[in-house]
Amino acid sequence: MKFSDLLTMSLSSLFKRKARTILTCLGVVVGTVSIVVMISLGIGMKKTMLDDASSYGSLTEITVNQPESYTNDGKERSDRELEALYLSDERIDEFLAMDHVTAVYPELSVSILIKTGPYIGYTDLTGMTYEAMKNNMQLSSGNIPDDNDPLSIVYGNTILSNFSNEKTGSYVYWDTGKVPDVDLMHDAVFIIFDQNAYFSAKSGSKDENGNAVRMPKKYVIPTAGMIKGEISDYGAYGYGAYCNINALEDMLKRIYRNKTIPGQPSRKNGKPFKRMFYSSLKVEVDNMENVSAVQKQIQEMGYRTYAEAEWIESEMKAMNVIQAVLGGIGAVSLLVAAIGITNTMMMSIYERTKEIGIMKVIGCRIRDIQSLFLIEAAYIGFIGGTMGVIFSYLLSVLINHVVTNSEIGAEMGFQAGSALSVIPVWLGPVAVIFAILIAMVAGFFPSLRAMKLSPLAAIRAE
């Protein structure tokens, strides 16, 4: 018997028992929808988590901080040993030579006070290379300062939430919910680098010689730009202030000259080193899978490191467990559908006993009889699986619409355009194939019974 004949006969047999076929297919539909939607929820939660994590920094980035003062065996490092390890251009070249490292960006940070009108704000001013700022920052206004530009500052979108009224001490945004009446792009902005001197002068303190501490100089530094986003939008560059690293280094050298610069390492006797060191290095790795290995290598050199991938890796393991549980719940529904298919095939054999006997008598191969019932089961799996995938897409759209437009979704952090249920391109075809395989497995044992029927007994059956 030709395979095309088997396909035709199987389909014809299913249409003869429409009600039973429809009910059996519905079981497969429910099972397929359960699996696809459950897996899509797991994928959606993973994607949401990765999107949230990436908004706070690159997932392939390692932050390298200053070295530990003590070795792994508890021995304190000398000034010479520490100076050889402090973050410098030599360290950049050393990290760039490592496998899987694609780029290294230096950063120089110092705490500053920002004064404008009656408001004062506290933040860190971080010097970065032009390339690093250009690759990682999106501005709502202004421009990224170039390497040859004088010192100018790019402010984070949430920085105004840290501004307080200097007279009352109240934080405008957190106390009233209103944004301070400050336009950093156009208002006169004063920067104070020496915070200790500022607060000592404000309180009337005296220095070691008994003289009143003088108010430090305030610097009028122009604003280069603003990070894109609202004051409530959290991101990697939302809270800080940023500038070109060369311009910041020149400014700090002019302000402090031979004094210790705040945030810079110093010798054990309190004296500064002859040169400045970077506060941290951002090491870019080619793939998130290689972050752990590169990070371990840097830690063995004596540095303190941090990477978003550390947290992501542990969270992904938890998400994989959740996704497996969700998929298992959906699989139970498909298992119930498989039992229904088995029942349908068994009933079909009982009703077609004489037909099976006649096919054997006229010389039909036993293998063809088995194939006939397996193809019927495959048809049920294909129809039910296809319809299940279609309904899964519709249900996914509905879930995402409800989540992104409800108070519960807003509380969970879902915004317009985000999705709780994500069905990748591969999941639909895989679900249909899986439904067909489950159906054929369910139809296998009934097909064995059809093969073993005695031809004479089958013909005599009523």
DOGU-315587 format. One line per 5 residues: for each residue x, y, z of C-alpha. Coordinates in steps of 0.05 Angstrom, whole numbers. Layout:
BEGIN
X,Y,Z; ...
***
This chain:
BEGIN
0,0,0; 27,68,-19; 42,120,34; -6,168,0; -61,116,6
-47,110,81; -52,185,89; -118,188,52; -149,129,89; -127,155,157
-156,224,144; -220,194,118; -227,151,180; -219,211,225; -273,250,188
-321,192,196; -319,202,271; -319,278,274; -345,288,345; -294,240,375
-238,269,333; -255,340,353; -258,323,427; -191,287,423; -159,344,386
-185,392,439; -146,354,491; -83,363,449; -100,437,440; -105,447,515
-41,409,527; -3,448,474; -29,515,498; -9,497,569; 62,479,550
74,537,502; 45,590,548; 80,563,610; 147,562,573; 134,631,544
122,658,614; 189,630,636; 224,660,575; 188,726,587; 211,730,660
283,715,638; 281,769,585; 251,819,633; 305,804,684; 360,811,632
331,876,606; 328,904,677; 399,882,692; 426,911,626; 395,978,643
441,983,703; 504,963,664; 533,918,611; 525,844,622; 594,832,593
629,884,635; 674,874,695; 688,932,742; 759,927,770; 771,967,834
836,983,870; 876,923,896; 869,892,965; 917,918,1017; 931,847,1039
951,786,1000; 911,721,1001; 955,694,1056; 943,755,1101; 1008,792,1088
1003,868,1083; 1028,897,1018; 1081,950,1019; 1074,1018,986; 1118,995,929
1076,932,918; 1011,972,919; 1038,1025,872; 1055,970,822; 984,944,827
945,1009,828; 903,1021,766; 944,1056,713; 957,1054,638; 1003,994,649
946,955,680; 902,973,620; 953,943,573; 959,882,618; 883,870,618
878,881,543; 927,825,532; 881,775,566; 839,726,525; 767,747,512
779,820,533; 757,867,478; 765,935,512; 786,969,577; 759,1037,597
790,1076,654; 748,1117,703; 769,1171,752; 718,1189,807; 714,1245,859
658,1266,904; 631,1336,891; 578,1385,915; 533,1419,864; 504,1487,881
452,1524,841; 405,1576,871; 380,1553,940; 394,1480,923; 453,1435,936
466,1365,912; 516,1310,928; 543,1262,876; 605,1231,845; 637,1263,785
665,1207,742; 716,1221,688; 710,1174,627; 741,1170,559; 703,1200,500
696,1130,470; 666,1100,533; 615,1157,541; 596,1155,467; 585,1079,468
545,1076,533; 507,1142,541; 445,1169,507; 433,1243,517; 367,1280,516
403,1346,503; 474,1372,494; 536,1335,471; 588,1288,498; 652,1327,514
712,1311,470; 782,1295,493; 806,1365,476; 747,1403,506; 753,1441,572
719,1411,633; 644,1405,623; 595,1358,656; 540,1310,633; 488,1301,688
446,1239,701; 371,1242,690; 355,1227,764; 408,1272,795; 357,1326,814
325,1277,863; 387,1285,906; 381,1361,910; 360,1392,976; 344,1462,1000
408,1483,1035; 371,1526,1086; 317,1477,1106; 354,1412,1091; 292,1382,1059
297,1340,995; 247,1371,947; 233,1310,904; 227,1259,960; 189,1305,1007
140,1336,957; 144,1291,896; 160,1352,854; 223,1363,813; 266,1421,839
261,1485,798; 331,1475,768; 353,1476,696; 423,1446,696; 431,1461,621
421,1536,629; 426,1557,702; 492,1577,734; 520,1513,766; 576,1517,818
619,1457,834; 655,1448,901; 709,1396,901; 735,1404,973; 674,1382,1013
710,1377,1079; 733,1449,1075; 664,1472,1055; 627,1441,1114; 683,1460,1162
678,1532,1139; 601,1530,1144; 605,1505,1216; 659,1555,1236; 712,1502,1249
786,1519,1256; 846,1486,1225; 906,1455,1262; 937,1525,1270; 875,1553,1303
854,1593,1243; 783,1593,1216; 776,1546,1157; 768,1585,1093; 711,1571,1046
737,1532,986; 733,1559,917; 670,1546,876; 680,1530,803; 630,1549,749
633,1489,703; 588,1488,642; 538,1432,630; 554,1391,568; 490,1350,566
436,1310,603; 426,1235,604; 362,1214,569; 304,1195,614; 255,1220,666
274,1233,738; 240,1167,758; 276,1125,704; 331,1084,736; 393,1068,696
468,1058,699; 482,1132,690; 422,1162,723; 450,1186,790; 519,1211,774
555,1267,738; 605,1251,682; 660,1287,645; 721,1275,602; 774,1239,643
832,1282,616; 798,1347,634; 781,1322,704; 852,1299,716; 879,1367,696
828,1402,741; 844,1359,802; 919,1371,793; 908,1446,792; 863,1446,853
903,1401,899; 973,1407,871; 1018,1369,919; 962,1350,967; 927,1284,970
868,1283,923; 804,1256,955; 791,1186,930; 863,1176,909; 907,1124,944
962,1150,989; 1023,1122,1023; 1019,1092,1092; 1049,1157,1120; 992,1197,1089
1033,1228,1033; 1007,1224,962; 1039,1185,906; 1074,1225,852; 1023,1206,799
948,1196,796; 914,1129,790; 848,1110,760; 791,1097,809; 767,1036,770
772,1002,703; 714,975,661; 737,911,627; 693,890,568; 690,815,553
670,786,485; 615,741,513; 577,736,579; 597,663,584; 670,684,590
659,737,643; 668,689,701; 735,663,676; 764,732,662; 738,758,729
771,701,766; 837,714,730; 835,787,750; 817,770,823; 878,724,827
921,784,809; 897,817,874; 840,862,851; 770,871,876; 719,861,820
645,864,807; 604,841,747; 529,841,734; 539,771,705; 552,744,775
483,762,798; 452,744,731; 483,674,733; 451,658,800; 385,688,779
385,650,714; 393,584,751; 331,601,793; 294,621,730; 312,555,696
281,518,754; 218,560,750; 214,549,675; 223,474,684; 167,473,735
121,513,689; 137,468,630; 124,407,674; 55,435,692; 39,443,619
66,373,603; 15,343,651; -41,371,607; -10,340,545; -2,274,582
-77,275,596; -88,289,522; -43,229,505; -88,185,547; -147,211,508
-113,194,442; -99,124,467; -171,116,486; -194,142,418; -148,95,380
-171,35,422; -244,51,409; -228,59,336; -197,-11,333; -257,-42,368
-304,-9,318; -262,-28,258; -244,-99,277; -278,-129,215; -245,-76,170
-177,-96,198; -193,-170,186; -212,-158,114; -148,-118,102; -107,-176,129
-144,-228,87; -134,-190,22; -59,-187,35; -48,-119,68; 18,-118,104
17,-116,180; 65,-58,178; 15,-18,137; -41,-32,186; 2,-6,243
22,55,201; -51,70,188; -66,79,262; -1,116,276; -16,165,220
-86,176,249; -54,192,316; -4,238,281; -61,275,247; -93,287,315
-27,312,343; -15,357,283; -84,388,283; -87,396,358; -15,422,362
-25,472,306; -89,499,336; -56,500,404; 2,543,379; -47,592,346
-87,598,411; -21,605,449; -2,666,408; -71,697,419; -67,683,494
3,711,497; -20,776,466; -77,779,515; -32,766,575; 17,820,554
-39,870,542; -69,858,610; -2,860,646; 24,923,613; -43,960,623
-60,940,694; -40,967,763; -10,899,781; 34,901,719; 57,972,736
75,950,807; 115,892,777; 153,942,734; 122,924,667; 116,984,620
86,994,551; 125,951,502; 149,901,554; 123,829,553; 111,777,607
97,723,555; 149,715,500; 141,661,447; 205,654,406; 202,634,333
228,563,347; 177,547,401; 116,542,355; 145,489,307; 177,451,365
110,449,401; 74,421,340; 128,368,329; 126,350,403; 50,343,400
56,297,339; 108,253,373; 66,248,437; 5,230,396; 43,176,357
70,147,422; -1,146,450; -25,111,387; 32,60,386; 3,10,434
-67,9,402; -32,-1,335; 3,-63,363; -65,-92,382; -90,-80,311
-29,-118,284; -42,-178,330; -116,-187,312; -132,-255,282; -159,-245,211
-213,-299,218; -235,-275,287; -236,-203,262; -280,-221,202; -329,-259,246
-334,-199,294; -400,-160,293
***
